[in-house]
Amino acid sequence: MLVFLSRLLYGVLLVVVILAALSKVGVQTTSVVAILGGAAVAVGLSLKDQLSNFAAGIMIVTFRPFVRGDYVQISSYTGTVTEITLVNTHLTTINNHDIIIPNSDITTSPVVNYTALPNRRVDITVGIGYDADIKTAKDVMLSLARNNPLAFTDPEPIVRVTNLGDNSVDLTLNVWTTNADWWSMQCELLEQFKQALDDEKSRFHSRSAVSMLKAWII
């Protein structure tokens, strides 16, 4: 960025110096300035989108809503920021796809920076049958979360009833961990919950408990 700005400033100063020199030797520069002004307007109109991206890139570099290495969601795209230029930003997805987003789109879209803060919450929802024992299910979920070495004890894990569906009662576990361990702990708990539900299926009497296991991010 500094190299680009220095070259731009050099070009502007060079034009000013040339015009001043021509004026000193008696050359009328009014028409030259008018021509340059018209050319600048024409160039500006033709490069409107690029100039918009350029201005947005300066804002991104200045205000730093994210930096290289951050895991972000921009509009419908999610990935790790690998490069920030003055006209676009590169994201690498978990599938190793390179997504190039114009900077002007970034400044006009919501940006979710998942790694801006050191800690992150995992939310896992399990559906159990209406004839199941809610307390037993909550105890199993809490026990697995508390015994997970990646889970925080402060704030401690909690389980609440979050929805009464047509065929199930939804229990949601909230448990905190570090950003680095978020994915690993979520996968571990999902697997452990499935095994626990399989083991306790006769006690929960939930014919659809395993199939309704799901997780999402808040």
Secondary structure as UniProt FT lines:
FT   HELIX           2..24
FT   TURN            25..26
FT   HELIX           30..46
FT   HELIX           48..63
FT   TURN            68..69
FT   STRAND          71..74
FT   TURN            75..76
FT   STRAND          77..84
FT   STRAND          88..92
FT   TURN            94..95
FT   STRAND          98..102
FT   HELIX           103..107
FT   STRAND          111..113
FT   TURN            114..115
FT   STRAND          119..128
FT   TURN            130..131
FT   HELIX           134..147
FT   TURN            149..150
FT   STRAND          158..164
FT   STRAND          169..178
FT   TURN            179..181
FT   HELIX           182..199
FT   HELIX           201..204
FT   TURN            207..212
FT   STRAND          214..216
//
